[in-house]
């Protein structure tokens, strides 16, 4: 069961999550990130390195910062909260768009 809980008119209801699907877009190429392989390639070009501290996560660290990007191992579990984390740590390079 996935979706978004909406409170309207004193009633809470679950709205289908498909209508609010998000995608991560690499702005310079206008490319939608469709896999972790594509994402890792884009992040590597920006100076991010794989971090192997937690085997249950896919993690990236940038030497010049204290930032750490932690993602679920399964790309199917890659949600908008993970996308926004990447956007905040890479301003003007990635953005989240409605599908």
C-alpha positions as CSV (number, residue, x, y, z in Angstrom):
1,X,0.0,0.0,0.0
2,X,1.7,3.2,-1.2
3,X,0.5,6.7,-1.6
4,X,0.0,10.0,0.2
5,X,-2.3,10.6,3.1
6,X,-4.4,13.7,2.4
7,X,-6.5,15.6,4.9
8,X,-9.4,17.5,3.3
9,X,-12.7,18.6,4.8
10,X,-12.1,16.8,8.0
11,X,-11.5,13.4,6.3
12,X,-8.1,11.7,5.9
13,X,-7.8,9.5,2.8
14,X,-5.0,7.7,1.0
15,X,-4.3,9.0,-2.5
16,X,-2.7,6.7,-5.0
17,X,1.0,7.2,-5.1
18,X,1.3,6.7,-8.9
19,X,-0.2,10.2,-9.5
20,X,2.6,11.8,-7.6
21,X,5.6,9.8,-8.9
22,X,8.8,11.7,-9.0
23,X,12.0,11.3,-11.1
24,X,15.5,12.6,-10.5
25,X,16.9,14.5,-13.5
26,X,20.5,15.4,-14.3
27,X,20.0,19.0,-15.4
28,X,23.1,19.5,-17.7
29,X,22.0,16.6,-19.9
30,X,18.3,16.6,-19.1
31,X,18.6,12.9,-18.4
32,X,16.3,11.0,-16.1
33,X,18.2,8.8,-13.7
34,X,16.9,5.3,-14.3
35,X,19.4,3.2,-12.4
36,X,22.1,3.4,-9.8
37,X,24.7,2.7,-12.4
38,X,23.7,6.0,-14.2
39,X,23.6,7.8,-10.9
40,X,27.0,6.6,-9.8
41,X,28.5,7.7,-13.1
42,X,27.0,11.2,-12.7
43,X,28.0,11.5,-9.0
44,X,31.6,10.3,-9.8
45,X,32.0,13.0,-12.3
46,X,31.1,15.5,-9.5
47,X,33.8,14.1,-7.1
48,X,31.6,11.7,-5.1
49,X,33.2,8.4,-4.2
50,X,31.6,5.1,-3.1
51,X,31.6,4.6,0.6
52,X,31.5,0.9,1.8
53,X,30.8,1.4,5.5
54,X,27.3,-0.2,5.6
55,X,26.7,-3.2,3.3
56,X,22.9,-2.7,3.4
57,X,23.2,0.7,1.8
58,X,24.6,2.3,-1.3
59,X,26.6,5.3,0.0
60,X,28.6,8.1,-1.6
61,X,31.0,10.5,0.1
62,X,32.6,13.7,-1.2
63,X,36.1,14.3,0.1
64,X,35.8,18.1,0.4
65,X,32.6,17.9,2.5
66,X,31.1,16.1,5.4
67,X,28.2,15.0,3.2
68,X,27.1,11.4,2.9
69,X,24.5,10.2,0.5
70,X,22.8,7.0,1.7
71,X,20.5,5.1,-0.6
72,X,18.7,1.8,-0.3
73,X,20.4,-1.1,-2.2
74,X,17.4,-1.8,-4.3
75,X,16.7,1.0,-6.9
76,X,12.9,0.1,-6.6
77,X,13.1,1.6,-3.1
78,X,14.7,4.8,-4.3
79,X,12.1,7.4,-3.2
80,X,11.7,11.2,-3.5
81,X,13.3,11.7,0.0
82,X,16.5,10.2,-1.4
83,X,16.2,12.3,-4.6
84,X,15.8,15.5,-2.6
85,X,18.9,14.5,-0.5
86,X,20.9,14.3,-3.8
87,X,19.5,17.6,-5.0
88,X,20.4,19.5,-1.8
89,X,23.9,18.2,-1.9
90,X,24.4,18.9,-5.6
91,X,22.6,22.2,-6.3
92,X,22.1,23.2,-9.9
93,X,23.1,19.7,-11.1
94,X,20.0,17.6,-10.2
95,X,16.3,18.3,-9.8
96,X,13.2,16.4,-8.9
97,X,10.4,16.5,-11.4
98,X,6.9,15.0,-11.5
99,X,6.8,12.0,-13.8
